Structures are given as structure tokens and as C-alpha cells.
Amino acid sequence: MYVVSNSNLQKFEQFDLTDPANLVKLPDTSTSCKFRTTSVMADGNTLAISCPFTIEFFDMSDPDNISSIGVHDSTSYHVKGFVLEGDRLYMLGGSSDVLVFDATDLSNLVELGRTNVGTVSEAEVKKNGNYLYSISSINSFDIYDVSNPANPSKVGSHPAVGTTFHQVEIIGNYADIGTGLGIQVIDISNKASPTMVTDVNLDESSNSMRGMYTLDYDGTRFIGVDGGGNIRTVNISNPASPSVSVAKLSYNYWVEDAEIDGDSLVLFGGVDGIRTIDISNSNSLVERAHFT
């Protein structure tokens, strides 16, 4: 089962992906606000949806009877990005804060600590170990130490130079960032001083590539969706020097987000609906199904 959001209506839509070639739509679930696919995350049987000033939680243990667990109201305090992991919720909020909450009771989050880190903006946030990693709308890759929930801190940063940052995947001691030019690899072994290892710039003159806007990594496969209308696999056998496959699946529709699910890549396209792509053969990506 996979969950798809709709940003124009206060609901999310669910699809059964048991057979990726035959998408089965399940009942819709109402939400308290409008949101985007990229502001949704799942942690086990819990789905979390971020709106400008709230985060709503849903119990997904029974796909036929999804229910709201609770809503965290930040009282006009803008939610810029968040991660739910077990009994902790980590959030970038307002214009300057990183916060940690006890999420044991999702109907009543308890703040454990917050720190003014200078500036935060709309961001994609990932957690790995004791650190949060964010890609912000002001084109900065930032690292936060959350090992002490009472005193989270910003420990490192790396700016985008000559390009824009879009999405990030943390792979061992490296951050692979989709940029307006391709993929940038940052060595994060020293959290206080992240450094660029390589910049894989890809343009129209080199195999029809224009930026890598959407990335997903499932621990084995790494897939990139580029701005030139192509979906490709990324070889990270050498994390310090990724290479993008020549083989590609071209598309002419909007892609808002992408997630790997087994041998399928699930594409979310807003009004274009949901598509599944067979990625079992990295040299021959094939569309399986499309639901609008």
C-alpha cells in the first residue's frame, strides 16, 4: 500500500501496490489542511502530514480504516521541515529554530528543547544517527546535532555555489545532493566542516541532462529524476564518485516526488496522478501503470 497526497483538496489518496501493473485505489482520508506530497512522511504505521502551522498524525495499521491520531498546532509558528522517528519528532520552525519533541503521545507532543540557530527556511529534512541534515530553500546544506534533545545545535553548513539544491540522500559518510546541474557529493565525516568531494554536472550537451531535482535511495538502488525529462539509475558503488546511467526512461509529465518500492519506482505528479515504473532492469526502465 502507498499513500498519495493531493495538494488541492483536504485529503490524501491511497493505492494498493500489491500488483504494480494494476493500481487499486483505496478510500480517501480527510485531513485538516491542504498539503503537498513532499510534506508527508511515514514512520512504521504512522503517517505524518505537515501544513504551514500544524502537523497531523494518522494511524495506518488498518489501510481500510485510517484514523487521525492528533494534530500538533504550532500556533502560527511556521513548520519549515520535520522528521518523525520513533518517540521523537524533530522540527525546523519559525525563522530561526531547531526543536525536539517527545512524540510518545502523538495527540500531545511535549517540547524537550529548542535552539535559535540563526536562520531556517523551508527545507527537506533527513535524520541519520544523531544528526539532522537539511536542504533549505535558501540553498544551504545544514547539519544539526540532536544527540541532546534539550539542546539541539547547528554544527555544520555547506552553501550551494553556482547552482541550486533540491533533494538529499545520506549514504554513509556522504550526502548526495540533487542540484540544478546534476549531483553534488559532500563528505560529511567531519560534521563541523562538510566538504565537496565531486560535482557531477550534467547538461544538454552531455546526454540530455538538466539538473537532478528528485532523488530516492532505498539502501540498494539510487534513482534520479532530472529536469530534462529523464529517469535514470545512479551507480554509487563508489559513493565519492557517483555515475548516472546512460539508459533512461524519458517522460513528458510533471513529477513532484518519487519513491522506490521494491522493483518499482512510484512517481507522484499532482494532477497527472500516480505512475509505477519497473526498475528491475536498470538498463531498461519501463512504465507499468498510470492512475489519474
BELZIRA-V716765 format. One record per residue. N is the residue number from 0. SS is DSSP state (A for helix, B for strand, O for the rest). D_FIRST is the distance of its C-alpha to the first C-alpha in Angstrom with 2 decimals. Layout:
((N:SS:D_FIRST) (N:SS:D_FIRST))
This chain:
((0:O:0.00) (1:B:3.79) (2:B:6.92) (3:B:10.03) (4:B:13.42) (5:B:16.54) (6:O:19.78) (7:O:22.06) (8:O:20.77) (9:O:20.18) (10:B:16.55) (11:B:13.04) (12:B:10.83) (13:B:7.16) (14:B:5.71) (15:B:4.26) (16:O:5.19) (17:O:6.95) (18:O:9.96) (19:O:10.21) (20:O:13.41) (21:O:12.23) (22:O:9.66) (23:B:9.23) (24:B:9.62) (25:B:9.05) (26:B:11.95) (27:B:13.02) (28:B:14.08) (29:B:17.55) (30:O:18.62) (31:O:22.18) (32:O:22.66) (33:O:21.80) (34:O:20.06) (35:O:18.83) (36:A:15.66) (37:A:17.75) (38:A:18.45) (39:B:15.00) (40:B:14.01) (41:B:11.99) (42:B:14.04) (43:O:12.61) (44:O:11.42) (45:B:13.27) (46:B:12.55) (47:B:15.86) (48:B:17.11) (49:B:20.56) (50:O:23.09) (51:O:26.73) (52:O:28.05) (53:B:25.24) (54:B:22.03) (55:B:19.79) (56:B:17.54) (57:B:14.77) (58:B:13.74) (59:O:9.99) (60:O:10.97) (61:O:10.63) (62:O:7.75) (63:O:10.64) (64:O:13.10) (65:O:12.29) (66:B:15.77) (67:B:17.86) (68:B:19.52) (69:B:22.14) (70:B:23.44) (71:B:25.59) (72:B:28.34) (73:O:30.23) (74:O:33.09) (75:O:33.56) (76:O:32.79) (77:O:30.59) (78:B:27.35) (79:B:27.56) (80:B:24.69) (81:B:22.99) (82:B:21.09) (83:B:19.73) (84:B:20.25) (85:O:20.77) (86:O:23.65) (87:B:24.71) (88:B:23.98) (89:B:25.85) (90:B:26.82) (91:B:29.11) (92:B:30.84) (93:O:33.82) (94:O:35.84) (95:O:36.70) (96:B:34.77) (97:B:32.31) (98:B:31.25) (99:B:29.76) (100:B:28.51) (101:B:28.07) (102:O:24.56) (103:O:25.06) (104:O:25.03) (105:O:22.58) (106:O:24.60) (107:O:27.66) (108:O:27.46) (109:B:30.78) (110:B:32.19) (111:B:33.55) (112:B:35.09) (113:B:35.40) (114:B:37.50) (115:B:38.90) (116:O:38.20) (117:O:39.98) (118:O:37.49) (119:O:33.73) (120:O:31.92) (121:O:28.47) (122:B:26.62) (123:B:23.55) (124:B:23.69) (125:B:22.64) (126:B:23.79) (127:B:25.16) (128:O:27.44) (129:O:29.84) (130:B:29.50) (131:B:27.67) (132:B:27.74) (133:B:27.61) (134:B:28.13) (135:B:29.92) (136:O:30.88) (137:O:34.45) (138:O:33.64) (139:B:34.02) (140:B:32.10) (141:B:32.71) (142:B:32.43) (143:B:32.55) (144:B:33.51) (145:O:31.72) (146:O:33.10) (147:O:35.27) (148:A:33.16) (149:A:36.44) (150:A:37.51) (151:O:34.87) (152:B:36.63) (153:B:36.37) (154:B:37.68) (155:B:37.29) (156:B:36.67) (157:B:36.80) (158:B:37.43) (159:O:36.32) (160:O:39.54) (161:O:39.96) (162:O:36.27) (163:O:33.25) (164:B:30.32) (165:B:26.73) (166:B:24.06) (167:B:24.52) (168:B:23.15) (169:B:25.07) (170:B:25.92) (171:O:28.54) (172:O:31.66) (173:B:30.64) (174:B:28.85) (175:B:27.77) (176:B:27.98) (177:B:27.15) (178:B:30.33) (179:O:32.06) (180:O:33.80) (181:B:31.30) (182:B:30.33) (183:B:32.43) (184:B:32.43) (185:B:33.69) (186:B:35.09) (187:O:34.05) (188:O:35.89) (189:O:38.42) (190:A:36.42) (191:A:39.57) (192:A:40.25) (193:O:37.26) (194:B:38.71) (195:B:37.65) (196:B:37.68) (197:B:37.06) (198:B:36.17) (199:B:34.60) (200:B:35.82) (201:O:34.63) (202:O:36.19) (203:O:36.98) (204:O:39.83) (205:O:37.69) (206:O:35.06) (207:O:33.88) (208:O:32.06) (209:O:32.13) (210:O:30.38) (211:B:27.06) (212:B:25.11) (213:B:21.52) (214:B:20.75) (215:B:17.96) (216:B:18.66) (217:O:16.53) (218:O:19.69) (219:O:20.55) (220:O:19.88) (221:B:21.11) (222:B:20.40) (223:B:22.45) (224:B:22.47) (225:B:26.10) (226:O:28.08) (227:O:29.85) (228:O:26.92) (229:B:25.83) (230:B:22.84) (231:B:24.17) (232:B:23.60) (233:B:25.69) (234:B:27.71) (235:O:28.10) (236:O:30.01) (237:O:32.68) (238:O:30.91) (239:O:34.17) (240:O:34.27) (241:O:30.98) (242:B:31.37) (243:B:29.36) (244:O:29.06) (245:O:31.26) (246:O:28.68) (247:O:26.45) (248:B:24.33) (249:B:26.00) (250:O:24.43) (251:O:26.05) (252:O:23.35) (253:O:22.38) (254:O:19.88) (255:O:19.12) (256:B:16.73) (257:B:15.04) (258:B:12.58) (259:B:12.66) (260:B:9.76) (261:O:11.94) (262:O:14.22) (263:B:12.57) (264:B:13.44) (265:B:11.40) (266:B:14.16) (267:B:14.38) (268:O:17.64) (269:A:18.30) (270:A:20.18) (271:A:19.43) (272:O:15.75) (273:B:12.95) (274:B:13.80) (275:B:12.73) (276:B:15.65) (277:B:16.56) (278:O:18.08) (279:O:19.09) (280:O:22.65) (281:O:23.59) (282:O:26.60) (283:O:24.85) (284:O:21.70) (285:B:20.61) (286:B:18.45) (287:B:16.19) (288:B:14.91) (289:B:15.55) (290:B:14.45) (291:O:16.85))
